[in-house]
């Protein structure tokens, strides 16, 4: 069937009328569509909650979705086959550069929350976790010129702060900001970043935000690889319509939420979300066991010549490194509700699902930010209990080897990494460790440990040592 004869997606045809916009989302990407958009559609009152989603760097996703009235197909991909579902909770898809529309929606009384998937690097925190305004000089200049009249706001934070100023001016009342990014204490991170930027521009706005904006923390999980042309063709063949923007995801999904929604929220728990008072144990479980293992596989796997998570997990060197790191991390995850053995068994099965082509290059981005949350806390906890932390330090060693080979590095500190790479030996390792976490490279024992682990994942290295359990792969353990 030729493309021009294949019908497109139509709301009336699929029975998904538009809900009113009550949620604004920044970061219109595949993960948001496979996760929050899915949960919102499956909430018991989902028909009352529409999402207006704004893109980040480029308008492409908004243009494609707008042409389909916000509709897209979710391909749920398991080892047994694919299932298809049309998601309609996104009712407006907007170019992130359209700050005026963002201000209109955020300042509307009907809008009760702003959700975020803007990546860790976009929050502008330095290695100590404090907000660093130096990366927002351009936006601050624009904000200072009649609230954006003199130029273009380019960062998600700058755009959001301008929209919150519009809400203040419209007297629309309180609002929740909900971070869905993979970082520890993401609600608190969002609070520091947003109030920090507001304070740098308008102290009065910062005070208004402190009184009127609640910051909700979440732990999110659903492996969502990039969509391919083959996926687009599969939807057309299997469903009988043309969808330019399907999303592929694994069957498993998880969302743990903690915080206050002053003007309400969808009944996401009807779709399986968990609402808790204390999020930290859940987010650490996810950040360390899932995301930490992903980062380790991303760097070790690419050094070994692999391209996907499933391929890397088949390599004994990579697999044993992951198991060693899991052994360390599990020592610091407590609580019966966490069900760590079952969680790890599910991760092994998920990672081995070769039908989900989760590309290592995608996971590897922004390593200097991610490793601060995924490797360093486990390393610090291990060393505080008198153990070496060899499993978690190996993740840092793999990253240090990886950045030495990359000509073009996607990382917010790429210039600093390039400068550190010009040093030699222990000096280089210390400089790179300090970029991940300030002061980490000042510990000579950690520098020496990482130096010994350098080269572990060279393509021509033997895997026999990995299967035998070398000292640098197997952490010491108290009985």
Order of alpha helices (4+ residues) and beta strands (2+ residues): beta-alpha-beta-alpha-alpha-beta-alpha-beta-beta-beta-alpha-beta-alpha-alpha-beta-alpha-alpha-beta-alpha-beta-beta-beta-beta-alpha-alpha-alpha-alpha-alpha-alpha-alpha-alpha-alpha-alpha-alpha-alpha-alpha
